[in-house]
């Protein structure tokens, strides 16, 4: 595991998603729920509507907490009855993270609609100026996604061949980005093929590594964390820990067969279609996947 001594101690993390089922056995860290209920006025600590009926946020949080169990987590509930929300609500959730001094924000979501580029970019810049690291999906196939494709965001793509405890790096247009596994934590009694999967969990797995990187840093800004992640990969390459494949930067993502679409969709039909509305969508899940292991406490 990269950053082998780290557990996320002292790192504050916002997971902006569908909430969390705190009693689920995979939720192993202190986690508070934040409800974005009205413009600019999230309600921290209320149980009203805090249950994760979709299971997506719980699965995302579980993947992160597996790698960083000692961090402090805030499940910012953006999605409710479906995996879609307005851009304005996303911006309010990011503002909450800024106001409440988060170190890392997981955004297993995105939109290919560029109409709100300026607003989202401004929010990203405010977060970066406050030393907050945003981690988000970089692309859906060949289409860039917001906010993951923006400067000052750790952009993530999925690599189905990577083990869940590894990541790799690549560059495009002189910028670093990252690849991670698209699988969540395994669930007892549910096969990998039937469990949730997709770029949502590549983002979550990468967030876990970013949190581990933060633990040893006094300066937890985007640039410092990104450099720490890249340096850790180079160090592991030199020691050949974990095998060559997991850390090779020369391998092109285009050479890797994508066994599932990387597109974002608010449904489970895996059609690869991102709506034309100005809504934000959670990252896709496997069309055969089920959230039944995460939308209840087992």
C-alpha positions in Angstrom: 0.0 0.0 0.0 1.4 3.5 -0.8 2.3 5.6 2.2 2.5 2.4 4.3 2.7 4.1 7.7 -0.3 6.4 7.1 -3.9 5.9 8.3 -5.3 9.4 7.7 -4.8 10.7 11.2 -5.6 14.4 11.6 -7.1 14.7 8.1 -10.6 16.2 7.6 -12.5 14.7 4.7 -15.8 15.6 3.0 -17.5 12.9 0.9 -20.1 14.8 -1.2 -22.5 12.1 -2.3 -25.8 10.4 -1.2 -25.0 10.3 2.5 -23.8 7.3 4.5 -25.3 4.5 6.5 -23.1 4.9 9.5 -23.9 1.5 11.0 -22.7 -0.4 8.0 -19.8 -2.6 8.9 -17.6 -1.1 6.3 -18.0 2.4 7.8 -15.2 2.2 10.3 -14.3 5.8 11.0 -16.0 8.7 12.7 -18.5 10.1 10.2 -20.9 12.9 10.6 -23.8 13.7 8.2 -24.2 17.1 6.6 -27.5 17.9 4.8 -27.5 20.5 2.1 -31.1 21.5 2.6 -31.4 25.2 1.5 -29.1 27.6 -0.4 -26.0 28.3 1.6 -27.4 26.7 4.8 -26.4 23.0 5.2 -27.7 21.6 8.5 -25.0 19.7 10.3 -25.9 16.9 12.7 -29.6 16.5 11.9 -30.9 13.0 11.3 -33.7 14.2 9.0 -33.2 12.5 5.7 -29.7 11.5 6.5 -30.1 7.8 5.6 -28.4 6.7 2.4 -31.3 5.2 0.4 -29.2 4.7 -2.7 -26.1 3.1 -1.1 -23.7 4.9 -3.4 -22.3 7.3 -0.8 -21.9 4.5 1.7 -20.0 2.4 -0.9 -17.8 5.4 -1.8 -17.1 6.2 1.9 -16.3 2.6 2.6 -13.7 2.4 -0.1 -12.0 5.6 1.2 -12.1 4.6 4.9 -10.6 1.2 4.1 -7.4 3.1 3.2 -7.7 5.9 5.7 -9.6 4.7 8.8 -8.2 7.3 11.2 -9.4 10.4 9.2 -12.4 12.5 10.3 -15.3 12.2 7.8 -18.2 14.4 6.9 -20.8 12.8 4.6 -22.3 15.8 2.7 -25.6 14.6 1.3 -26.1 15.9 -2.2 -28.1 13.1 -3.8 -31.4 11.8 -2.3 -33.8 9.8 -4.4 -31.5 9.6 -7.5 -27.9 10.1 -8.4 -28.4 13.6 -9.8 -28.5 17.1 -8.4 -28.2 20.7 -9.7 -24.9 22.5 -10.1 -26.0 25.0 -7.6 -26.4 22.4 -4.9 -22.9 21.0 -5.7 -21.4 24.5 -5.4 -23.2 24.9 -2.0 -21.7 21.6 -0.8 -18.2 22.6 -1.9 -18.7 26.0 -0.1 -19.6 24.1 3.0 -16.3 22.1 2.7 -14.4 25.4 2.3 -16.1 27.1 5.3 -15.6 24.1 7.5 -11.9 23.6 6.7 -11.8 20.3 5.0 -8.5 19.0 3.9 -9.7 16.6 1.2 -13.1 16.5 -0.7 -14.2 13.4 -2.6 -16.4 14.1 -5.6 -17.4 10.8 -7.2 -19.5 12.8 -9.7 -19.3 15.1 -12.6 -20.9 16.7 -15.6 -20.0 17.0 -19.3 -22.1 20.1 -19.6 -19.8 23.1 -19.9 -22.4 25.8 -19.4 -21.4 26.2 -15.7 -17.7 26.0 -16.3 -17.0 29.5 -15.0 -19.0 28.9 -11.7 -17.4 25.5 -11.1 -13.9 26.8 -11.9 -14.4 29.7 -9.4 -15.5 27.3 -6.7 -12.5 25.1 -7.4 -10.1 28.1 -7.2 -11.6 29.2 -3.9 -11.1 25.6 -2.5 -7.5 25.5 -3.8 -6.7 28.9 -2.3 -7.8 27.5 1.1 -5.5 24.5 0.7 -8.3 22.0 0.1 -7.7 19.1 -2.3 -10.6 18.1 -4.5 -10.6 14.6 -6.1 -13.0 14.0 -8.9 -13.7 12.0 -12.2 -11.6 13.4 -15.0 -13.5 12.1 -18.1 -16.3 10.0 -19.5 -14.8 8.3 -22.5 -13.4 11.1 -24.6 -15.4 13.8 -22.9 -13.9 15.9 -20.1 -15.9 16.2 -16.9 -16.3 19.0 -14.5 -14.9 19.5 -12.0 -12.3 16.7 -12.5 -10.8 18.0 -15.7 -10.1 21.5 -14.2 -6.8 22.8 -13.0 -6.2 22.4 -9.2 -8.3 19.2 -9.1 -6.8 15.7 -8.8 -8.4 14.2 -11.9 -9.0 10.4 -11.9 -9.7 7.8 -14.6 -10.5 4.2 -14.1 -8.1 1.3 -14.8 -9.8 -2.1 -14.4 -6.5 -4.0 -14.3 -5.2 -2.2 -11.2 -5.6 -3.8 -7.8 -7.5 -1.7 -5.3 -4.4 -1.0 -3.2 -2.5 0.6 -6.1 -2.7 3.7 -8.4 -0.7 5.0 -11.3 0.0 8.3 -13.0 0.0 9.7 -16.5 0.4 13.1 -18.1 -1.6 14.9 -20.8 -1.0 18.5 -22.0 1.7 18.8 -19.4 -0.6 17.9 -16.5 -0.5 15.0 -14.1 -3.6 12.8 -13.6 -4.2 9.5 -11.9 -5.7 6.0 -12.5 -7.2 3.8 -9.9 -9.3 0.6 -9.7 -13.1 1.0 -10.3 -14.1 -1.6 -7.7 -15.4 -0.8 -4.2 -14.7 -2.9 -1.1 -15.9 -6.5 -1.6 -19.2 -7.5 0.1 -19.6 -10.9 1.7 -22.0 -13.0 -0.3 -22.0 -10.7 -3.4 -19.8 -11.4 -6.3 -17.6 -8.6 -7.8 -19.8 -8.7 -11.0 -22.9 -8.0 -9.0 -21.5 -5.4 -6.8 -21.4 -1.7 -7.6 -18.4 -0.6 -9.8 -17.3 2.3 -12.0 -15.2 5.5 -12.0 -17.0 6.6 -8.8 -14.8 4.0 -7.0 -11.7 4.9 -8.9 -12.2 8.4 -7.4 -12.9 7.0 -4.0 -9.8 4.7 -4.0 -7.7 7.7 -5.2 -9.1 9.8 -2.4 -7.9 7.2 0.1 -4.4 7.5 -1.2 -4.6 11.3 -1.2 -5.6 11.3 2.5 -2.7 9.0 3.3 -0.4 11.4 1.5 -1.9 14.3 3.5 -1.1 12.8 6.9 2.6 13.4 6.6 2.4 16.9 5.1 2.2 20.2 7.0 1.3 21.9 3.7 -1.7 20.0 2.3 -2.3 22.2 -0.8 -3.2 20.6 -4.1 0.3 21.0 -5.6 2.0 19.5 -2.5 -0.3 16.6 -2.3 -0.1 15.9 -6.1 3.7 16.0 -5.9 3.6 13.6 -2.9 1.4 11.2 -4.8 3.7 11.2 -7.8 6.8 10.9 -5.7 5.4 7.9 -3.9 4.8 6.2 -7.2 8.4 6.9 -8.3 9.7 5.5 -5.1 7.7 2.3 -5.4 8.8 2.0 -9.0 12.4 2.2 -8.0 11.9 -0.5 -5.4 9.7 -2.5 -7.8 7.3 -3.1 -4.9 4.0 -4.6 -6.1 5.2 -5.3 -9.6 6.0 -3.2 -12.7 2.5 -3.0 -14.1 0.8 -1.1 -11.3 3.2 1.8 -11.5 4.1 2.1 -15.1 3.5 5.6 -16.5 4.3 4.7 -20.1 1.3 2.5 -20.5 -1.5 4.3 -22.3 -5.0 4.2 -21.0 -6.1 3.8 -24.7 -4.3 0.4 -24.8 -6.3 -0.9 -21.9 -9.7 -2.4 -22.8 -12.4 -0.6 -20.9 -14.6 -3.4 -19.7 -17.3 -0.9 -18.6 -18.2 2.6 -19.7 -16.5 5.4 -17.9 -19.5 7.7 -18.5 -21.4 9.3 -15.8 -25.1 8.5 -15.5 -27.7 9.0 -12.8 -29.2 5.6 -13.6 -27.9 2.0 -13.7 -28.5 1.5 -17.4 -24.9 2.1 -18.2 -25.9 3.7 -21.5 -23.0 6.1 -21.4 -25.4 9.1 -21.8 -24.9 12.2 -19.8 -28.0 14.3 -19.6 -28.2 17.6 -21.5 -29.6 19.4 -18.4 -27.4 21.4 -16.1 -27.4 18.6 -13.5 -24.5 16.9 -11.8 -24.5 13.1 -12.0 -22.8 10.5 -9.8 -20.3 8.3 -11.5 -21.7 5.2 -13.2 -22.3 1.9 -11.6 -22.2 -1.5 -13.3 -25.5 -2.2 -15.2 -25.6 -5.5 -13.4 -24.6 -4.1 -10.1 -26.7 -3.8 -7.0 -26.6 -1.3 -4.1 -28.5 -3.7 -1.8 -25.4 -4.3 0.3 -24.8 -0.6 1.0 -28.3 1.0 1.2 -28.9 -1.0 4.4 -26.9 -2.0 7.4 -25.8 -5.7 7.1 
